[in-house]
Amino acid sequence: MLALAWYDMDSDREGDPASASFSAAHLRGFEGVTSLYVGGPAEAHDCFARSAEALQAPREQVQRAIVATDQALARIRLVGPESAADLLHGCINAASATGGRVAAIRVRAARSDLRP
């Protein structure tokens, strides 16, 4: 299914009135979620990192907070809680500043994974 989404992303989108509302950076975030649950945390972490790096526009801050929180979850599974905690501090600030409900839900999920 993601291959089909990439096919659409790579096709000519000239004239698409919503071409900026869903970008390759968004799709990389979805790839990361897929990798996190059926692949591996290392692959997921890399997808999330590339996605977060590309999501820089002010209107993309909510999506960036979601992706960064998912990246922290991958870090928890990959290298441990210390590295993830640093990233989660920024995620919590972003979720609070943007009022992002999904980001807050993801922070809660990451928090539960931090428990012993």
JOPE-V938279 format. One record per backbone hydrogen bond with DSSP energy under -0.5 kcal/mol. CO is the residue of the C=O (numbers start at 1). NH is the residue of the N-H. Records with the same first field share a line. If there is no record, write none. Layout:
CO->NH ; NH
//
This chain:
1->5
2->6
3->7
4->8
5->9
6->10
7->11
11->13
13->16
15->17
16->19
18->21 ; 22
23->27
24->28
25->29
26->30
27->31
28->32
29->33
30->34
31->35
32->36
33->37
34->38 ; 39
35->39
40->44
41->45
42->46
43->47
44->48
45->49
46->50
47->51
48->52
49->53
50->54
51->55
54->56
57->60
58->61
60->64
61->65
62->66
63->67
64->68
65->69
66->70
67->71
68->72
69->73
70->74
71->75
72->76
73->77
74->78
75->79 ; 80
80->84
81->85
82->86
83->87
84->88
85->89
86->90
87->91
88->92
89->93
90->94
91->95
92->96
93->97
94->98
95->99 ; 100
99->101
100->104
101->105
102->106
103->107
104->108
105->109
106->110
107->111
108->112
109->113
110->114
111->114 ; 115
112->115
//
